[in-house]
Amino acid sequence: MSESYTFLSRVPRFEPAAGDVPTPPLPGRSAAPSGGRHASGRGRHRSSPHSGASPRTATTQTGTLPLPSPDVHRFTEQAFRLVLEVLDRRRNVRQLRPLVTPSLVDVVRTLALSESPARRLGVATLVRVHLRAVEPCAFEAFGTYGRGPRIFVIAARVEQQSDTGWTVTSLVIG
């Protein structure tokens, strides 16, 4: 009787270790002390596409895009709360008309009428809302809401309309 065995080998390393690659000095700064380390003795942080750290560009740090005003932050929180209350069937979908585009009213209506297993976890409560400018009069809004012991996400695009003020133009609920 013959027995066959399968042996696996380790995956080869495709990237050098962080300490092996010298990092160039930033513009306007002198080079780090020998060994590519800071004076504190810790290694220099290398951001990668997979590190989770978003790149910071000079255009956003200098303030070319506006910071969100308290007005748009209040509007976004109110819109998120109303959407969650409609999804829980605690409010009528018609109350969303002044806040969201007509196509989104239909989407939220469809979601509210469908049976969602998450609804059995409890009432949706908004936890946190963040805003990020993408254009001078448009913001990406993203936040979290809780249902029972679980946390879910909600995201939207909020734009300033000349005639109606702020409006939610796209919405993602997860």
C-alpha positions in Angstrom: 0.0 0.0 0.0 1.4 3.3 -1.0 1.0 6.5 1.1 1.3 9.9 -0.5 2.2 13.0 1.4 1.8 16.6 0.4 4.3 19.1 1.8 3.8 22.8 1.7 6.6 25.3 1.6 6.5 28.8 3.0 5.4 31.7 0.9 8.4 33.7 -0.4 8.8 37.3 0.9 8.1 39.8 -1.8 8.8 43.0 0.1 12.0 43.8 2.1 11.7 44.3 5.9 10.9 47.8 7.0 14.4 48.3 8.5 16.2 47.2 5.3 15.0 50.1 3.1 16.4 53.5 3.7 13.8 56.2 3.6 14.5 59.5 1.9 14.3 62.6 4.0 11.2 64.7 3.7 11.5 68.0 1.8 12.8 70.7 4.1 14.1 68.3 6.7 17.5 66.8 7.4 18.2 63.1 7.0 17.5 60.8 10.0 20.4 59.6 12.1 22.3 56.5 11.0 20.4 53.2 10.5 17.3 55.0 9.2 16.0 55.5 12.7 14.7 58.6 14.5 16.6 60.1 17.4 14.1 58.3 19.8 15.4 55.0 18.5 12.2 53.9 16.9 11.9 53.0 13.3 10.4 55.4 10.8 6.8 54.6 10.0 6.3 53.4 6.4 2.9 53.8 5.0 1.7 51.2 2.5 -1.5 50.7 0.6 -2.4 48.1 3.3 -1.4 49.9 6.5 -4.8 51.5 7.0 -3.3 55.0 7.2 -4.7 57.3 4.6 -2.2 59.5 2.7 -2.1 63.1 3.7 -1.6 65.5 0.8 -0.5 69.1 1.0 -3.7 70.3 -0.6 -5.9 69.0 2.2 -3.6 70.2 5.0 -3.3 73.7 3.7 -7.1 74.1 3.8 -8.1 74.4 0.2 -11.2 72.3 1.0 -13.4 73.8 3.7 -13.9 72.2 7.1 -17.5 71.1 7.8 -19.5 73.8 9.5 -21.7 73.0 12.5 -24.7 73.6 10.2 -23.9 70.7 7.8 -22.9 68.5 10.7 -26.3 69.1 12.3 -28.1 68.5 9.0 -26.3 65.2 8.5 -27.0 63.9 12.0 -30.7 64.8 11.6 -30.9 63.1 8.1 -29.2 59.9 9.4 -31.5 59.8 12.4 -34.6 60.2 10.2 -33.4 57.6 7.8 -32.9 55.1 10.6 -36.3 55.9 12.1 -37.9 55.3 8.7 -36.1 52.0 8.4 -37.4 51.0 11.9 -40.9 52.0 10.7 -41.1 54.6 13.4 -41.5 57.5 10.9 -43.2 57.9 7.6 -40.9 58.0 4.6 -42.6 61.3 3.4 -40.7 63.1 6.2 -37.5 62.5 4.3 -38.5 64.5 1.2 -37.0 67.8 2.3 -33.7 66.1 3.2 -32.9 63.6 0.5 -33.3 63.4 -3.3 -36.5 61.8 -4.7 -34.7 58.7 -5.9 -33.4 58.1 -2.3 -36.9 58.4 -0.9 -37.9 55.4 -3.0 -34.8 53.4 -2.0 -35.4 54.0 1.7 -39.1 53.2 1.3 -38.1 49.8 -0.3 -35.6 49.1 2.4 -38.2 49.9 5.1 -40.8 47.6 3.6 -38.4 44.7 3.3 -37.9 42.3 6.1 -34.4 42.8 7.6 -32.9 40.3 10.1 -31.0 43.2 11.7 -34.3 44.8 12.7 -34.9 42.0 15.2 -31.8 43.1 17.1 -33.5 46.3 18.3 -34.0 49.9 17.6 -31.3 51.7 15.5 -29.5 54.5 17.4 -27.0 56.8 15.8 -23.6 56.6 17.5 -21.2 58.8 15.6 -21.0 61.0 12.4 -17.9 62.2 10.6 -17.7 64.6 7.6 -15.0 65.0 5.0 -14.9 67.6 2.3 -14.6 66.3 -1.2 -15.6 69.6 -3.0 -16.2 73.1 -1.7 -20.0 72.4 -1.4 -20.0 68.6 -1.0 -19.1 66.4 1.9 -18.8 62.7 2.4 -20.6 61.7 5.6 -20.0 58.4 7.3 -21.0 57.1 10.7 -22.0 54.3 12.9 -25.3 53.2 14.4 -26.1 50.5 16.9 -28.8 47.8 17.0 -28.7 45.9 20.2 -25.1 44.6 20.8 -24.0 45.1 17.1 -22.6 48.2 15.3 -23.4 49.0 11.7 -22.3 51.7 9.2 -24.1 54.4 7.3 -22.6 56.7 4.7 -23.8 59.4 2.4 -22.9 62.3 0.2 -24.2 65.7 1.3 -24.3 68.5 -1.2 -25.4 72.1 -0.8 -28.2 73.0 -3.3 -28.7 76.7 -4.1 -32.4 76.6 -3.5 -33.0 74.1 -0.8 -29.9 74.1 1.4 -28.2 70.8 2.2 -29.4 67.6 0.5 -28.4 63.9 0.8 -27.6 62.8 -2.8 -26.4 59.2 -2.2 -26.8 56.8 0.7 -25.2 53.5 1.7 -26.6 51.6 4.7 -24.7 48.5 6.0 
